[in-house]
Amino acid sequence: MKETAEYLNDSAVLFASEGSHKEAIACLRKGLLLEPGNGILWFNLALSYRAIGNRKEARTALMNAVQANPADPDIIDTLAVVLHELGEDSSAGEAYRQALELAPGNGRIWNNFGVLQFSQARYADAASSFEKALALIPDFEDALYNLRDTYDELGKTEQRDMCTRLLGDKFRKNGE
């Protein structure tokens, strides 16, 4: 059987799902020799690099993935997350804005952008981003936690307590 980029990608996904990221990386790099412009291979390579803590290689792979698929908001969002993890917050902010321009209705991207804003002590902006995330995905617990913490930083105790109650309700509901 001849190995194709698709076969190597599928194999890499299986390896990654088992936590075998070094094997996944080997498959993906081999696939990229066959199809160097394949954005999916670059994206999956970035995910495995990130999983093993190699964020610089993840950034490089994501830049190649964006070059191959410049209109994919998920790739750009993941690039923004990695840039933030590397301390490149200005570039991360630009990437989040680009991703949100492509997908303004993506609650996950709004939440991630809020995390960046919160880390920069831009609490009013972060609250707005988390609120947008929750408006788009009402049961998004991460955004609700983040919003609660943001309201706490802003001294908005009533709103913080409302978030705390909602989180408690979710735990009680999930526990039943």
Phi, psi and omega in degrees: 000133180277131178283127176250167177299321180296316178298316180294322177296313179301318178297318180297318179299318177296314177302313181297321181294338177266000181085009180267071187288329178295322176292320178299316180299318179299316178297315183293320179295323177294319177297323180290338173293327179280322182223080185296344180258016183278106183296327179293318177298316180298317181297312180295326175298317179299317180299319179289321176300316180296320181297330179265006175089009180264079187288331179293317176292325177299316178301314180299315179296321179293323177299320177292323178295319178295321178299321180284327183226072186292348181252018180263105184295332179292320177294316181293321176298315180296321175300316180299318179300313181294319178299318177297317179298331178275358180083013180264065190293325179297314178293323178298316179300317178298318180294318177299317180298321178295315180297320181288332174295323179282327185219070183295345179262018181264105182296327179296319179294319177301318179297313180298320177296321177298322178299317177299312181298319179299316181296338178265009182060028174264069191293322179295318177295318180299316179301316179299317179294316179294322177297319177296319178301316181288328176295327181275326180228086187302333181259027183278095185297320180302316180294324179293318174301312182297320179294319178302312180295325179291315176301323178298315179297327181277354182075018178270080188291325179296315179293320178300314181294326177297317177298318179299316178299316179298319177295319177298319177298320179296318180295318179294320181294317180289334181280345181275000000 
